[in-house]
Amino acid sequence: MDYNTDSGTPEGVAELPPDTEALAEGLGASWTIPNAAALHEKLMQRCGELPSTESTMVLELSGVEEVDSTGIQLLLSLRRALHERGQQLQLLHPSFGLVMALTLYGLDEQLRPLVAPEEHGS
């Protein structure tokens, strides 16, 4: 099942740590089965490039327009790979459709979204 994300981005539940850079470039708008292999390769490459001194990889996902169960599996695979390295995954500004898919699969608590501090007026 695909989810369109024309409804905007919901507010997140945690703040982006100061001086943390979010990865967004080249991840694409469609997190669906036709793009799974290329996305998996990009995500695993970025996982391998994350310095061991960094505790968290932050993905900026406001540009995700389509997501299916494959896209969710990619996020879980990345999260597992990071966990094996002692690191974490955080989602910054996930699109409405991505949040809805995470909620549908019961993963909204495990893959909680972040918001930047300036969005709260902090």
N, CA, C and O atoms as a Tinker XYZ file with bonds, in Angstrom:
   488  protein
     1  N      0.842000   -1.171000    0.000000    73     2
     2  CA     0.000000    0.000000    0.000000    64     1     3
     3  C      0.890000    1.238000    0.000000    63     2     4     5
     4  O      1.824000    1.324000    0.798000    81     3
     5  N      0.616000    2.195000   -0.878000    73     3     6
     6  CA     1.361000    3.438000   -0.964000    64     5     7
     7  C      0.590000    4.542000   -0.253000    63     6     8     9
     8  O     -0.638000    4.512000   -0.175000    81     7
     9  N      1.331000    5.511000    0.262000    73     7    10
    10  CA     0.714000    6.647000    0.931000    64     9    11
    11  C      1.207000    7.913000    0.265000    63    10    12    13
    12  O      2.416000    8.125000    0.172000    81    11
    13  N      0.301000    8.763000   -0.202000    73    11    14
    14  CA     0.689000   10.054000   -0.732000    64    13    15
    15  C      0.840000   11.017000    0.416000    63    14    16    17
    16  O      0.195000   10.861000    1.453000    81    15
    17  N      1.689000   12.016000    0.241000    73    15    18
    18  CA     2.034000   12.879000    1.355000    64    17    19
    19  C      1.731000   14.341000    1.071000    63    18    20    21
    20  O      2.502000   15.217000    1.462000    81    19
    21  N      0.643000   14.613000    0.412000    73    19    22
    22  CA     0.299000   15.987000    0.082000    64    21    23
    23  C     -0.259000   16.761000    1.270000    63    22    24    25
    24  O     -0.539000   17.954000    1.148000    81    23
    25  N     -0.423000   16.115000    2.401000    73    23    26
    26  CA    -1.069000   16.742000    3.549000    64    25    27
    27  C     -0.126000   17.517000    4.448000    63    26    28    29
    28  O     -0.584000   18.111000    5.424000    81    27
    29  N      1.174000   17.540000    4.169000    73    27    30
    30  CA     2.100000   18.272000    5.016000    64    29    31
    31  C      2.801000   17.368000    6.005000    63    30    32    33
    32  O      2.620000   16.151000    5.989000    81    31
    33  N      3.595000   17.966000    6.858000    73    31    34
    34  CA     4.397000   17.219000    7.814000    64    33    35
    35  C      3.896000   17.468000    9.230000    63    34    36    37
    36  O      3.777000   18.624000    9.637000    81    35
    37  N      3.602000   16.434000    9.983000    73    35    38
    38  CA     3.156000   16.620000   11.361000    64    37    39
    39  C      4.314000   17.028000   12.252000    63    38    40    41
    40  O      5.476000   16.801000   11.916000    81    39
    41  N      3.997000   17.623000   13.379000    73    39    42
    42  CA     5.028000   18.011000   14.327000    64    41    43
    43  C      5.632000   16.782000   14.987000    63    42    44    45
    44  O      4.921000   15.827000   15.297000    81    43
    45  N      6.942000   16.805000   15.203000    73    43    46
    46  CA     7.645000   15.674000   15.805000    64    45    47
    47  C      7.562000   15.681000   17.316000    63    46    48    49
    48  O      6.872000   16.507000   17.914000    81    47
    49  N      8.276000   14.749000   17.925000    73    47    50
    50  CA     8.183000   14.579000   19.364000    64    49    51
    51  C      9.504000   14.771000   20.090000    63    50    52    53
    52  O      9.539000   14.685000   21.317000    81    51
    53  N     10.575000   15.024000   19.385000    73    51    54
    54  CA    11.871000   15.233000   20.021000    64    53    55
    55  C     12.605000   16.311000   19.244000    63    54    56    57
    56  O     12.219000   16.648000   18.125000    81    55
    57  N     13.665000   16.854000   19.836000    73    55    58
    58  CA    14.418000   17.908000   19.183000    64    57    59
    59  C     15.707000   17.381000   18.585000    63    58    60    61
    60  O     16.316000   16.449000   19.108000    81    59
    61  N     16.114000   17.989000   17.482000    73    59    62
    62  CA    17.379000   17.696000   16.848000    64    61    63
    63  C     18.492000   18.235000   17.740000    63    62    64    65
    64  O     18.480000   19.415000   18.093000    81    63
    65  N     19.448000   17.395000   18.109000    73    63    66
    66  CA    20.546000   17.887000   18.940000    64    65    67
    67  C     21.303000   19.006000   18.235000    63    66    68    69
    68  O     21.437000   18.977000   17.011000    81    67
    69  N     21.805000   19.998000   18.985000    73    67    70
    70  CA    22.567000   21.090000   18.373000    64    69    71
    71  C     23.764000   20.539000   17.596000    63    70    72    73
    72  O     24.331000   19.507000   17.955000    81    71
    73  N     24.135000   21.243000   16.528000    73    71    74
    74  CA    25.298000   20.886000   15.708000    64    73    75
    75  C     25.192000   19.502000   15.082000    63    74    76    77
    76  O     26.210000   18.863000   14.814000    81    75
    77  N     23.966000   19.034000   14.845000    73    75    78
    78  CA    23.761000   17.751000   14.177000    64    77    79
    79  C     23.332000   18.026000   12.751000    63    78    80    81
    80  O     22.424000   18.822000   12.511000    81    79
    81  N     23.977000   17.374000   11.812000    73    79    82
    82  CA    23.645000   17.549000   10.402000    64    81    83
    83  C     22.761000   16.404000    9.946000    63    82    84    85
    84  O     23.065000   15.235000   10.181000    81    83
    85  N     21.664000   16.754000    9.291000    73    83    86
    86  CA    20.742000   15.730000    8.793000    64    85    87
    87  C     21.084000   15.390000    7.344000    63    86    88    89
    88  O     21.436000   16.269000    6.557000    81    87
    89  N     20.979000   14.120000    7.005000    73    87    90
    90  CA    21.227000   13.653000    5.647000    64    89    91
    91  C     19.926000   13.659000    4.864000    63    90    92    93
    92  O     18.925000   13.107000    5.319000    81    91
    93  N     19.930000   14.282000    3.684000    73    91    94
    94  CA    18.729000   14.314000    2.860000    64    93    95
    95  C     19.055000   14.087000    1.389000    63    94    96    97
    96  O     18.278000   13.456000    0.673000    81    95
    97  N     20.181000   14.589000    0.941000    73    95    98
    98  CA    20.517000   14.589000   -0.476000    64    97    99
    99  C     20.555000   13.183000   -1.071000    63    98   100   101
   100  O     21.169000   12.270000   -0.519000    81    99
   101  N     19.893000   13.037000   -2.191000    73    99   102
   102  CA    19.948000   11.793000   -2.941000    64   101   103
   103  C     19.072000   10.660000   -2.437000    63   102   104   105
   104  O     19.152000    9.548000   -2.959000    81   103
   105  N     18.236000   10.912000   -1.435000    73   103   106
   106  CA    17.409000    9.836000   -0.911000    64   105   107
   107  C     16.124000    9.644000   -1.707000    63   106   108   109
   108  O     15.525000    8.569000   -1.658000    81   107
   109  N     15.702000   10.647000   -2.423000    73   107   110
   110  CA    14.555000   10.503000   -3.304000    64   109   111
   111  C     13.209000   10.633000   -2.619000    63   110   112   113
   112  O     13.104000   10.620000   -1.392000    81   111
   113  N     12.182000   10.758000   -3.450000    73   111   114
   114  CA    10.819000   10.968000   -2.973000    64   113   115
   115  C     10.025000    9.674000   -2.883000    63   114   116   117
   116  O      9.012000    9.618000   -2.187000    81   115
   117  N     10.471000    8.637000   -3.576000    73   115   118
   118  CA     9.709000    7.392000   -3.621000    64   117   119
   119  C     10.454000    6.278000   -2.888000    63   118   120   121
   120  O     11.473000    5.775000   -3.362000    81   119
   121  N      9.930000    5.908000   -1.736000    73   119   122
   122  CA    10.502000    4.828000   -0.923000    64   121   123
   123  C      9.625000    3.595000   -1.121000    63   122   124   125
   124  O      8.964000    3.121000   -0.197000    81   123
   125  N      9.640000    3.090000   -2.355000    73   123   126
   126  CA     8.799000    1.963000   -2.735000    64   125   127
   127  C      9.661000    0.870000   -3.361000    63   126   128   129
   128  O     10.851000    1.068000   -3.605000    81   127
   129  N      9.053000   -0.270000   -3.615000    73   127   130
   130  CA     9.798000   -1.439000   -4.087000    64   129   131
   131  C     10.618000   -1.191000   -5.358000    63   130   132   133
   132  O     11.719000   -1.732000   -5.462000    81   131
   133  N     10.142000   -0.400000   -6.333000    73   131   134
   134  CA    10.986000   -0.198000   -7.513000    64   133   135
   135  C     12.321000    0.498000   -7.206000    63   134   136   137
   136  O     13.277000    0.364000   -7.972000    81   135
   137  N     12.390000    1.231000   -6.103000    73   135   138
   138  CA    13.593000    1.983000   -5.748000    64   137   139
   139  C     14.367000    1.352000   -4.592000    63   138   140   141
   140  O     15.357000    1.921000   -4.131000    81   139
   141  N     13.938000    0.211000   -4.130000    73   139   142
   142  CA    14.490000   -0.383000   -2.909000    64   141   143
   143  C     15.988000   -0.676000   -2.999000    63   142   144   145
   144  O     16.732000   -0.347000   -2.076000    81   143
   145  N     16.432000   -1.275000   -4.072000    73   143   146
   146  CA    17.851000   -1.654000   -4.165000    64   145   147
   147  C     18.758000   -0.431000   -4.131000    63   146   148   149
   148  O     19.760000   -0.416000   -3.417000    81   147
   149  N     18.408000    0.592000   -4.900000    73   147   150
   150  CA    19.231000    1.808000   -4.928000    64   149   151
   151  C     19.211000    2.520000   -3.582000    63   150   152   153
   152  O     20.247000    2.983000   -3.105000    81   151
   153  N     18.029000    2.608000   -2.968000    73   151   154
   154  CA    17.925000    3.245000   -1.651000    64   153   155
   155  C     18.712000    2.477000   -0.597000    63   154   156   157
   156  O     19.407000    3.077000    0.224000    81   155
   157  N     18.606000    1.157000   -0.618000    73   155   158
   158  CA    19.336000    0.340000    0.349000    64   157   159
   159  C     20.838000    0.583000    0.216000    63   158   160   161
   160  O     21.538000    0.734000    1.218000    81   159
   161  N     21.319000    0.621000   -0.996000    73   159   162
   162  CA    22.747000    0.855000   -1.226000    64   161   163
   163  C     23.173000    2.219000   -0.671000    63   162   164   165
   164  O     24.197000    2.323000    0.005000    81   163
   165  N     22.386000    3.265000   -0.958000    73   163   166
   166  CA    22.709000    4.605000   -0.460000    64   165   167
   167  C     22.700000    4.651000    1.058000    63   166   168   169
   168  O     23.603000    5.217000    1.674000    81   167
   169  N     21.675000    4.053000    1.663000    73   167   170
   170  CA    21.560000    4.092000    3.123000    64   169   171
   171  C     22.693000    3.336000    3.796000    63   170   172   173
   172  O     23.248000    3.809000    4.788000    81   171
   173  N     23.042000    2.169000    3.273000    73   171   174
   174  CA    24.122000    1.391000    3.874000    64   173   175
   175  C     25.476000    2.074000    3.669000    63   174   176   177
   176  O     26.356000    1.982000    4.524000    81   175
   177  N     25.637000    2.752000    2.543000    73   175   178
   178  CA    26.867000    3.507000    2.308000    64   177   179
   179  C     26.986000    4.632000    3.332000    63   178   180   181
   180  O     28.049000    4.842000    3.917000    81   179
   181  N     25.895000    5.347000    3.540000    73   179   182
   182  CA    25.920000    6.441000    4.519000    64   181   183
   183  C     26.126000    5.920000    5.938000    63   182   184   185
   184  O     26.763000    6.574000    6.763000    81   183
   185  N     25.591000    4.755000    6.206000    73   183   186
   186  CA    25.816000    4.129000    7.512000    64   185   187
   187  C     27.311000    3.861000    7.697000    63   186   188   189
   188  O     27.871000    4.149000    8.755000    81   187
   189  N     27.948000    3.313000    6.674000    73   187   190
   190  CA    29.371000    3.023000    6.748000    64   189   191
   191  C     30.239000    4.260000    6.825000    63   190   192   193
   192  O     31.344000    4.214000    7.364000    81   191
   193  N     29.741000    5.381000    6.282000    73   191   194
   194  CA    30.492000    6.640000    6.296000    64   193   195
   195  C     30.327000    7.414000    7.599000    63   194   196   197
   196  O     31.089000    8.345000    7.858000    81   195
   197  N     29.354000    7.049000    8.421000    73   195   198
   198  CA    29.123000    7.768000    9.670000    64   197   199
   199  C     30.302000    7.517000   10.610000    63   198   200   201
   200  O     30.589000    6.369000   10.949000    81   199
   201  N     30.981000    8.577000   11.030000    73   199   202
   202  CA    32.127000    8.380000   11.926000    64   201   203
   203  C     31.711000    7.667000   13.209000    63   202   204   205
   204  O     30.607000    7.872000   13.714000    81   203
   205  N     32.587000    6.846000   13.719000    73   203   206
   206  CA    32.277000    6.104000   14.941000    64   205   207
   207  C     32.088000    7.037000   16.131000    63   206   208   209
   208  O     31.522000    6.634000   17.148000    81   207
   209  N     32.556000    8.280000   16.016000    73   207   210
   210  CA    32.380000    9.251000   17.102000    64   209   211
   211  C     30.975000    9.828000   17.129000    63   210   212   213
   212  O     30.569000   10.426000   18.125000    81   211
   213  N     30.221000    9.652000   16.033000    73   211   214
   214  CA    28.837000   10.133000   15.966000    64   213   215
   215  C     27.923000    9.064000   16.542000    63   214   216   217
   216  O     28.027000    7.893000   16.178000    81   215
   217  N     27.034000    9.458000   17.433000    73   215   218
   218  CA    26.149000    8.478000   18.049000    64   217   219
   219  C     24.838000    8.300000   17.293000    63   218   220   221
   220  O     24.131000    7.315000   17.503000    81   219
   221  N     24.506000    9.248000   16.413000    73   219   222
   222  CA    23.200000    9.229000   15.755000    64   221   223
   223  C     23.298000    9.636000   14.298000    63   222   224   225
   224  O     23.986000   10.598000   13.957000    81   223
   225  N     22.604000    8.896000   13.435000    73   223   226
   226  CA    22.418000    9.312000   12.050000    64   225   227
   227  C     21.031000    9.928000   11.954000    63   226   228   229
   228  O     20.046000    9.319000   12.371000    81   227
   229  N     20.955000   11.125000   11.410000    73   227   230
   230  CA    19.686000   11.827000   11.258000    64   229   231
   231  C     19.355000   11.896000    9.769000    63   230   232   233
   232  O     20.153000   12.385000    8.969000    81   231
   233  N     18.179000   11.406000    9.407000    73   231   234
   234  CA    17.699000   11.466000    8.025000    64   233   235
   235  C     16.583000   12.499000    7.920000    63   234   236   237
   236  O     15.594000   12.423000    8.649000    81   235
   237  N     16.739000   13.466000    7.015000    73   235   238
   238  CA    15.710000   14.464000    6.758000    64   237   239
   239  C     14.786000   13.876000    5.697000    63   238   240   241
   240  O     15.205000   13.659000    4.560000    81   239
   241  N     13.535000   13.618000    6.062000    73   239   242
   242  CA    12.632000   12.855000    5.199000    64   241   243
   243  C     11.361000   13.606000    4.810000    63   242   244   245
   244  O     10.339000   12.984000    4.521000    81   243
   245  N     11.417000   14.924000    4.801000    73   243   246
   246  CA    10.231000   15.695000    4.413000    64   245   247
   247  C      9.906000   15.523000    2.934000    63   246   248   249
   248  O      8.768000   15.756000    2.527000    81   247
   249  N     10.881000   15.120000    2.122000    73   247   250
   250  CA    10.671000   14.969000    0.686000    64   249   251
   251  C     10.110000   13.625000    0.262000    63   250   252   253
   252  O      9.926000   13.388000   -0.932000    81   251
   253  N      9.834000   12.738000    1.210000    73   251   254
   254  CA     9.288000   11.431000    0.863000    64   253   255
   255  C      7.828000   11.602000    0.449000    63   254   256   257
   256  O      6.988000   11.990000    1.260000    81   255
   257  N      7.536000   11.312000   -0.806000    73   255   258
   258  CA     6.183000   11.471000   -1.333000    64   257   259
   259  C      5.415000   10.158000   -1.386000    63   258   260   261
   260  O      4.187000   10.150000   -1.299000    81   259
   261  N      6.133000    9.049000   -1.529000    73   259   262
   262  CA     5.503000    7.725000   -1.567000    64   261   263
   263  C      6.300000    6.790000   -0.664000    63   262   264   265
   264  O      7.530000    6.832000   -0.630000    81   263
   265  N      5.578000    5.951000    0.061000    73   263   266
   266  CA     6.247000    4.952000    0.891000    64   265   267
   267  C      5.360000    3.716000    0.942000    63   266   268   269
   268  O      4.139000    3.820000    1.051000    81   267
   269  N      5.980000    2.560000    0.864000    73   267   270
   270  CA     5.254000    1.312000    1.043000    64   269   271
   271  C      6.003000    0.489000    2.095000    63   270   272   273
   272  O      6.926000    0.990000    2.738000    81   271
   273  N      5.608000   -0.758000    2.265000    73   271   274
   274  CA     6.240000   -1.574000    3.304000    64   273   275
   275  C      7.735000   -1.769000    3.050000    63   274   276   277
   276  O      8.501000   -1.972000    3.992000    81   275
   277  N      8.148000   -1.710000    1.797000    73   275   278
   278  CA     9.572000   -1.823000    1.473000    64   277   279
   279  C     10.351000   -0.644000    2.044000    63   278   280   281
   280  O     11.440000   -0.820000    2.591000    81   279
   281  N      9.795000    0.548000    1.919000    73   279   282
   282  CA    10.439000    1.735000    2.483000    64   281   283
   283  C     10.583000    1.641000    3.992000    63   282   284   285
   284  O     11.605000    2.035000    4.554000    81   283
   285  N      9.563000    1.122000    4.637000    73   283   286
   286  CA     9.618000    0.926000    6.094000    64   285   287
   287  C     10.690000   -0.107000    6.432000    63   286   288   289
   288  O     11.439000    0.071000    7.393000    81   287
   289  N     10.770000   -1.183000    5.652000    73   287   290
   290  CA    11.794000   -2.202000    5.877000    64   289   291
   291  C     13.200000   -1.628000    5.716000    63   290   292   293
   292  O     14.119000   -2.028000    6.431000    81   291
   293  N     13.371000   -0.702000    4.791000    73   291   294
   294  CA    14.673000   -0.061000    4.606000    64   293   295
   295  C     15.076000    0.725000    5.853000    63   294   296   297
   296  O     16.229000    0.675000    6.282000    81   295
   297  N     14.124000    1.446000    6.425000    73   295   298
   298  CA    14.419000    2.188000    7.654000    64   297   299
   299  C     14.772000    1.241000    8.798000    63   298   300   301
   300  O     15.685000    1.516000    9.577000    81   299
   301  N     14.053000    0.135000    8.898000    73   299   302
   302  CA    14.345000   -0.849000    9.954000    64   301   303
   303  C     15.706000   -1.502000    9.741000    63   302   304   305
   304  O     16.430000   -1.753000   10.705000    81   303
   305  N     16.058000   -1.776000    8.496000    73   303   306
   306  CA    17.356000   -2.358000    8.182000    64   305   307
   307  C     18.477000   -1.392000    8.540000    63   306   308   309
   308  O     19.490000   -1.797000    9.110000    81   307
   309  N     18.300000   -0.120000    8.211000    73   307   310
   310  CA    19.293000    0.890000    8.561000    64   309   311
   311  C     19.412000    1.017000   10.069000    63   310   312   313
   312  O     20.514000    1.086000   10.613000    81   311
   313  N     18.277000    1.049000   10.734000    73   311   314
   314  CA    18.287000    1.145000   12.198000    64   313   315
   315  C     19.047000   -0.022000   12.817000    63   314   316   317
   316  O     19.817000    0.171000   13.758000    81   315
   317  N     18.838000   -1.232000   12.301000    73   315   318
   318  CA    19.525000   -2.420000   12.805000    64   317   319
   319  C     21.044000   -2.319000   12.562000    63   318   320   321
   320  O     21.841000   -2.621000   13.450000    81   319
   321  N     21.429000   -1.892000   11.352000    73   319   322
   322  CA    22.847000   -1.757000   11.023000    64   321   323
   323  C     23.526000   -0.734000   11.932000    63   322   324   325
   324  O     24.649000   -0.949000   12.390000    81   323
   325  N     22.845000    0.369000   12.188000    73   323   326
   326  CA    23.399000    1.380000   13.088000    64   325   327
   327  C     23.492000    0.848000   14.512000    63   326   328   329
   328  O     24.486000    1.080000   15.200000    81   327
   329  N     22.465000    0.139000   14.953000    73   327   330
   330  CA    22.454000   -0.428000   16.302000    64   329   331
   331  C     23.645000   -1.371000   16.510000    63   330   332   333
   332  O     24.254000   -1.387000   17.580000    81   331
   333  N     23.967000   -2.154000   15.478000    73   331   334
   334  CA    25.104000   -3.066000   15.560000    64   333   335
   335  C     26.427000   -2.317000   15.727000    63   334   336   337
   336  O     27.405000   -2.875000   16.223000    81   335
   337  N     26.448000   -1.056000   15.310000    73   335   338
   338  CA    27.637000   -0.202000   15.453000    64   337   339
   339  C     27.567000    0.653000   16.718000    63   338   340   341
   340  O     28.452000    1.471000   16.970000    81   339
   341  N     26.513000    0.461000   17.511000    73   339   342
   342  CA    26.355000    1.258000   18.724000    64   341   343
   343  C     25.821000    2.654000   18.448000    63   342   344   345
   344  O     26.020000    3.567000   19.249000    81   343
   345  N     25.139000    2.824000   17.312000    73   343   346
   346  CA    24.616000    4.120000   16.918000    64   345   347
   347  C     23.099000    4.050000   16.772000    63   346   348   349
   348  O     22.507000    2.972000   16.821000    81   347
   349  N     22.478000    5.220000   16.591000    73   347   350
   350  CA    21.026000    5.290000   16.505000    64   349   351
   351  C     20.599000    5.971000   15.216000    63   350   352   353
   352  O     21.390000    6.651000   14.563000    81   351
   353  N     19.332000    5.777000   14.858000    73   351   354
   354  CA    18.716000    6.433000   13.716000    64   353   355
   355  C     17.634000    7.367000   14.230000    63   354   356   357
   356  O     16.837000    6.999000   15.093000    81   355
   357  N     17.613000    8.580000   13.690000    73   355   358
   358  CA    16.550000    9.530000   13.995000    64   357   359
   359  C     16.011000   10.090000   12.691000    63   358   360   361
   360  O     16.770000   10.349000   11.758000    81   359
   361  N     14.697000   10.278000   12.629000    73   359   362
   362  CA    14.025000   10.808000   11.451000    64   361   363
   363  C     13.670000   12.269000   11.687000    63   362   364   365
   364  O     12.990000   12.600000   12.657000    81   363
   365  N     14.129000   13.134000   10.802000    73   363   366
   366  CA    13.847000   14.566000   10.907000    64   365   367
   367  C     12.783000   14.934000    9.877000    63   366   368   369
   368  O     12.930000   14.629000    8.694000    81   367
   369  N     11.733000   15.574000   10.315000    73   367   370
   370  CA    10.648000   16.042000    9.448000    64   369   371
   371  C     10.103000   14.966000    8.517000    63   370   372   373
   372  O      9.975000   15.218000    7.319000    81   371
   373  N      9.784000   13.794000    9.013000    73   371   374
   374  CA     9.214000   12.795000    8.109000    64   373   375
   375  C      7.900000   13.319000    7.527000    63   374   376   377
   376  O      7.129000   13.993000    8.210000    81   375
   377  N      7.663000   13.004000    6.274000    73   375   378
   378  CA     6.438000   13.455000    5.618000    64   377   379
   379  C      5.210000   12.834000    6.285000    63   378   380   381
   380  O      5.308000   11.843000    7.009000    81   379
   381  N      4.076000   13.431000    6.026000    73   379   382
   382  CA     2.826000   12.943000    6.592000    64   381   383
   383  C      2.597000   11.473000    6.232000    63   382   384   385
   384  O      2.234000   10.666000    7.088000    81   383
   385  N      2.813000   11.136000    4.960000    73   383   386
   386  CA     2.610000    9.756000    4.508000    64   385   387
   387  C      3.533000    8.771000    5.201000    63   386   388   389
   388  O      3.129000    7.650000    5.511000    81   387
   389  N      4.774000    9.184000    5.446000    73   387   390
   390  CA     5.717000    8.312000    6.146000    64   389   391
   391  C      5.275000    8.107000    7.590000    63   390   392   393
   392  O      5.326000    6.990000    8.105000    81   391
   393  N      4.843000    9.175000    8.240000    73   391   394
   394  CA     4.360000    9.052000    9.616000    64   393   395
   395  C      3.134000    8.147000    9.666000    63   394   396   397
   396  O      3.000000    7.328000   10.575000    81   395
   397  N      2.244000    8.294000    8.695000    73   395   398
   398  CA     1.048000    7.449000    8.660000    64   397   399
   399  C      1.431000    5.975000    8.467000    63   398   400   401
   400  O      0.856000    5.097000    9.110000    81   399
   401  N      2.391000    5.706000    7.591000    73   399   402
   402  CA     2.838000    4.329000    7.368000    64   401   403
   403  C      3.483000    3.762000    8.638000    63   402   404   405
   404  O      3.214000    2.619000    9.008000    81   403
   405  N      4.324000    4.547000    9.301000    73   403   406
   406  CA     4.940000    4.089000   10.548000    64   405   407
   407  C      3.875000    3.774000   11.593000    63   406   408   409
   408  O      3.977000    2.785000   12.320000    81   407
   409  N      2.862000    4.617000   11.661000    73   407   410
   410  CA     1.773000    4.402000   12.614000    64   409   411
   411  C      0.988000    3.135000   12.259000    63   410   412   413
   412  O      0.650000    2.341000   13.136000    81   411
   413  N      0.705000    2.956000   10.979000    73   411   414
   414  CA    -0.026000    1.772000   10.519000    64   413   415
   415  C      0.696000    0.489000   10.916000    63   414   416   417
   416  O      0.063000   -0.484000   11.326000    81   415
   417  N      2.024000    0.489000   10.791000    73   415   418
   418  CA     2.821000   -0.695000   11.119000    64   417   419
   419  C      3.206000   -0.763000   12.598000    63   418   420   421
   420  O      3.922000   -1.675000   13.013000    81   419
   421  N      2.734000    0.196000   13.388000    73   419   422
   422  CA     3.027000    0.191000   14.820000    64   421   423
   423  C      4.466000    0.537000   15.139000    63   422   424   425
   424  O      4.984000    0.115000   16.173000    81   423
   425  N      5.125000    1.296000   14.276000    73   423   426
   426  CA     6.535000    1.629000   14.456000    64   425   427
   427  C      6.764000    3.099000   14.783000    63   426   428   429
   428  O      7.906000    3.555000   14.831000    81   427
   429  N      5.691000    3.836000   15.007000    73   427   430
   430  CA     5.823000    5.260000   15.260000    64   429   431
   431  C      6.569000    5.555000   16.556000    63   430   432   433
   432  O      7.174000    6.621000   16.668000    81   431
   433  N      6.553000    4.673000   17.519000    73   431   434
   434  CA     7.306000    4.875000   18.759000    64   433   435
   435  C      8.767000    4.464000   18.596000    63   434   436   437
   436  O      9.652000    5.070000   19.200000    81   435
   437  N      9.023000    3.441000   17.786000    73   435   438
   438  CA    10.392000    2.967000   17.586000    64   437   439
   439  C     11.196000    3.904000   16.690000    63   438   440   441
   440  O     12.400000    4.065000   16.890000    81   439
   441  N     10.553000    4.514000   15.720000    73   439   442
   442  CA    11.210000    5.428000   14.788000    64   441   443
   443  C     10.600000    6.814000   14.947000    63   442   444   445
   444  O      9.988000    7.353000   14.025000    81   443
   445  N     10.778000    7.372000   16.128000    73   443   446
   446  CA    10.174000    8.666000   16.452000    64   445   447
   447  C     10.777000    9.797000   15.631000    63   446   448   449
   448  O     11.993000    9.847000   15.446000    81   447
   449  N      9.937000   10.707000   15.135000    73   447   450
   450  CA    10.460000   11.850000   14.384000    64   449   451
   451  C     11.075000   12.900000   15.298000    63   450   452   453
   452  O     10.759000   12.980000   16.485000    81   451
   453  N     11.960000   13.699000   14.718000    73   451   454
   454  CA    12.587000   14.829000   15.390000    64   453   455
   455  C     12.105000   16.118000   14.752000    63   454   456   457
   456  O     11.644000   16.119000   13.611000    81   455
   457  N     12.210000   17.204000   15.479000    73   455   458
   458  CA    12.029000   18.522000   14.900000    64   457   459
   459  C     13.199000   19.379000   15.343000    63   458   460   461
   460  O     13.783000   19.152000   16.403000    81   459
   461  N     13.536000   20.358000   14.531000    73   459   462
   462  CA    14.621000   21.267000   14.878000    64   461   463
   463  C     14.155000   22.195000   16.001000    63   462   464   465
   464  O     12.973000   22.538000   16.049000    81   463
   465  N     15.051000   22.613000   16.909000    73   463   466
   466  CA    14.651000   23.445000   18.052000    64   465   467
   467  C     13.952000   24.725000   17.646000    63   466   468   469
   468  O     13.040000   25.157000   18.352000    81   467
   469  N     14.338000   25.368000   16.523000    73   467   470
   470  CA    13.710000   26.628000   16.129000    64   469   471
   471  C     12.248000   26.471000   15.789000    63   470   472   473
   472  O     11.518000   27.462000   15.777000    81   471
   473  N     11.790000   25.259000   15.512000    73   471   474
   474  CA    10.386000   25.027000   15.199000    64   473   475
   475  C      9.521000   25.084000   16.456000    63   474   476   477
   476  O      8.307000   25.267000   16.370000    81   475
   477  N     10.137000   24.929000   17.608000    73   475   478
   478  CA     9.414000   25.014000   18.872000    64   477   479
   479  C      9.515000   26.399000   19.484000    63   478   480   481
   480  O      8.860000   26.696000   20.483000    81   479
   481  N     10.333000   27.240000   18.882000    73   479   482
   482  CA    10.588000   28.543000   19.485000    64   481   483
   483  C     11.642000   28.442000   20.561000    63   482   484   485
   484  O     11.761000   29.345000   21.390000    81   483
   485  N     12.417000   27.357000   20.572000    73   483   486
   486  CA    13.475000   27.166000   21.571000    64   485   487
   487  C     14.679000   28.005000   21.231000    63   486   488
   488  O     15.674000   27.979000   21.955000    81   487
